[in-house]
């Protein structure tokens, strides 16, 4: 693991920068300072930028969300979301089971992301043939309603599609429990069956690589993330280099549990290390 001052130190070594969003570019409330300048510097050097996020929403919605949040989307080649990967499998599942209906457990308000698809939805878990989860919950808030639904789903042995494999995320300084957290409880506490999408699974990286290959973009690729458990492990699983930035979840959690010199103890804790370590995503 090598400490770097910024992307400028490694930019010439790679053709494609695969970037996590939350914790790297965006803190859940606003875009980090210097992020847009760094994106422009990368693009100016004829490199390509891909965003890889465990967001449950579609690529088009994430594009709009990030643009509205102030991110310079013009620098981005494409976005791959875990939600799109899950949706592709859900569409296949219900094409094979056309009489079944999907129960979508979500917390974004408004309508389900599946409302405009061919999938039949139900708001009664007892009438569902499968359950999709994309809920987020502020740590400390009551999870009674979520667990009530999951208990009913487990009693009926419903397969679960977990659209966001993250367990924990930060929104500013607030810790959020993500869909992956509840999917873990569904499998571990309730003996349910769940399919997880997104990082660190190799399949989501393969989707990115297939899209890059179709565009004829270079083979030298690096993952930049803030989480050892998703971004850096995922890069290891996909056999590409990685850079861990200290602006997100892992740095805060590791410093809390391992002390100020947490970066010297990562090998012992995880059994693997990122290729690079940086204070933040910046040029």
ZAMARGU-4260 file (C-alpha; in steps of 0.2 Angstrom, whole numbers, plus 5000, padded with zeros to 4 digits):
<rodrens>
0) 5000/5000/5000 | 5007/5017/4995 | 5002/5034/5001 | 4998/5046/4987 | 4995/5065/4987
5) 4981/5064/4974 | 4976/5057/4958 | 4990/5067/4949 | 5002/5054/4956 | 4994/5039/4947
10) 4984/5046/4933 | 4997/5041/4920 | 4996/5023/4926 | 4977/5020/4921 | 4965/5022/4907
15) 4949/5021/4917 | 4945/5027/4935 | 4930/5018/4942 | 4924/5029/4956 | 4912/5025/4971
20) 4900/5040/4974 | 4895/5041/4992 | 4910/5044/5003 | 4921/5048/4988 | 4913/5061/4978
25) 4898/5065/4989 | 4895/5065/5008 | 4876/5062/5007 | 4872/5080/5008 | 4884/5089/4995
30) 4898/5086/4983 | 4916/5086/4992 | 4926/5102/4988 | 4939/5099/4974 | 4930/5084/4966
35) 4924/5093/4951 | 4941/5100/4947 | 4949/5083/4949 | 4936/5075/4937 | 4940/5088/4924
40) 4959/5085/4926 | 4957/5067/4923 | 4946/5070/4908 | 4958/5083/4901 | 4971/5069/4900
45) 4960/5058/4889 | 4956/5046/4904 | 4938/5039/4907 | 4928/5040/4922 | 4915/5027/4927
50) 4904/5029/4943 | 4900/5012/4951 | 4888/5014/4965 | 4878/5002/4977 | 4863/5014/4974
55) 4846/5005/4971 | 4840/5018/4959 | 4843/5018/4940 | 4857/5025/4930 | 4846/5039/4923
60) 4840/5044/4940 | 4857/5044/4948 | 4863/5055/4934 | 4850/5068/4937 | 4852/5067/4956
65) 4871/5070/4955 | 4869/5084/4942 | 4856/5092/4953 | 4868/5090/4968 | 4882/5099/4959
70) 4893/5085/4952 | 4900/5089/4934 | 4892/5074/4925 | 4899/5079/4909 | 4916/5071/4914
75) 4907/5054/4917 | 4907/5040/4904 | 4893/5030/4912 | 4886/5025/4929 | 4883/5007/4934
80) 4871/5005/4949 | 4867/4989/4959 | 4849/4994/4956 | 4850/4991/4938 | 4859/4975/4940
85) 4846/4969/4952 | 4831/4975/4941 | 4838/4965/4926 | 4837/4949/4936 | 4820/4953/4943
90) 4813/4956/4926 | 4819/4938/4921 | 4812/4931/4937 | 4795/4938/4934 | 4795/4934/4915
95) 4797/4916/4921 | 4784/4918/4934 | 4771/4930/4926 | 4757/4927/4938 | 4768/4932/4953
100) 4769/4949/4961 | 4783/4959/4968 | 4783/4967/4985 | 4795/4982/4985 | 4801/4988/5002
105) 4808/5005/5000 | 4810/5022/5009 | 4812/5035/4996 | 4794/5041/4995 | 4784/5043/4980
110) 4782/5027/4969 | 4792/5012/4967 | 4806/5011/4954 | 4796/4996/4947 | 4780/5005/4944
115) 4784/5009/4926 | 4790/4991/4922 | 4781/4975/4916 | 4782/4969/4934 | 4766/4967/4944
120) 4767/4975/4961 | 4757/4972/4977 | 4757/4981/4993 | 4751/4966/5002 | 4766/4955/5007
125) 4755/4940/5009 | 4751/4941/4991 | 4768/4943/4985 | 4779/4930/4975 | 4795/4939/4979
130) 4802/4954/4989 | 4814/4968/4984 | 4822/4979/4997 | 4830/4996/4995 | 4826/5003/5012
135) 4837/5015/5022 | 4835/5019/5040 | 4843/5031/5051 | 4853/5022/5065 | 4843/5022/5081
140) 4826/5024/5072 | 4814/5010/5075 | 4815/4995/5063 | 4799/4987/5069 | 4789/4989/5053
145) 4803/4983/5042 | 4806/4968/5053 | 4787/4964/5053 | 4787/4964/5034 | 4802/4953/5033
150) 4796/4941/5046 | 4780/4938/5035 | 4791/4937/5020 | 4802/4924/5028 | 4786/4914/5034
155) 4781/4912/5016 | 4799/4908/5011 | 4799/4923/4998 | 4815/4925/4988 | 4823/4943/4992
160) 4832/4954/4979 | 4843/4966/4989 | 4845/4981/4977 | 4859/4989/4988 | 4872/4978/4996
165) 4878/4991/5007 | 4876/4988/5026 | 4880/5005/5032 | 4882/5022/5024 | 4885/5040/5029
170) 4873/5055/5026 | 4884/5069/5031 | 4889/5063/5049 | 4873/5053/5051 | 4875/5034/5050
175) 4861/5025/5039 | 4857/5007/5040 | 4855/5001/5022 | 4846/4987/5013 | 4861/4975/5014
180) 4859/4977/5033 | 4841/4971/5033 | 4845/4957/5020 | 4858/4950/5032 | 4845/4950/5045
185) 4833/4941/5033 | 4845/4927/5030 | 4854/4926/5047 | 4840/4929/5059 | 4825/4923/5049
190) 4833/4910/5038 | 4827/4918/5022 | 4835/4918/5005 | 4842/4934/4998 | 4852/4939/4982
195) 4864/4953/4985 | 4869/4965/4971 | 4883/4978/4969 | 4900/4978/4977 | 4910/4968/4983
200) 4903/4955/4971 | 4913/4952/4955 | 4897/4951/4944 | 4895/4970/4946 | 4913/4973/4941
205) 4910/4961/4926 | 4895/4972/4920 | 4907/4987/4921 | 4921/4979/4911 | 4908/4972/4898
210) 4902/4990/4895 | 4920/4997/4895 | 4925/4983/4882 | 4910/4987/4871 | 4916/5005/4870
215) 4934/5000/4867 | 4941/5008/4882 | 4958/5004/4889 | 4962/4989/4900 | 4971/4998/4914
220) 4958/5001/4927 | 4957/5006/4945 | 4944/5007/4958 | 4943/5022/4970 | 4932/5020/4985
225) 4930/5023/5004 | 4925/5006/5010 | 4936/4991/5013 | 4921/4980/5014 | 4914/4984/4997
230) 4925/4995/4986 | 4942/4988/4990 | 4937/4970/4992 | 4927/4971/4976 | 4942/4978/4967
235) 4952/4963/4974 | 4939/4951/4968 | 4939/4959/4951 | 4958/4958/4950 | 4961/4977/4948
240) 4971/4990/4958 | 4962/5001/4971 | 4964/5017/4981 | 4956/5020/4998 | 4951/5038/5002
245) 4949/5043/5020 | 4934/5054/5018 | 4921/5040/5020 | 4915/5026/5031 | 4930/5014/5033
250) 4942/5028/5039 | 4930/5034/5053 | 4926/5016/5058 | 4944/5010/5058 | 4951/5025/5067
255) 4937/5022/5080 | 4942/5004/5083 | 4960/5003/5079 | 4966/5020/5084 | 4975/5034/5075
260) 4987/5022/5066 | 4973/5012/5059 | 4981/5011/5042 | 4996/5002/5048 | 4984/4988/5055
265) 4973/4985/5040 | 4982/4970/5034 | 4979/4961/5050 | 4961/4966/5051 | 4956/4962/5033
270) 4970/4951/5025 | 4972/4963/5010 | 4976/4981/5007 | 4972/4994/4994 | 4985/4998/4981
275) 4985/5016/4987 | 4979/5027/5001 | 4974/5045/4999 | 4967/5058/5011 | 4953/5062/4999
280) 4948/5061/4980 | 4957/5076/4973 | 4970/5081/4960
</rodrens>
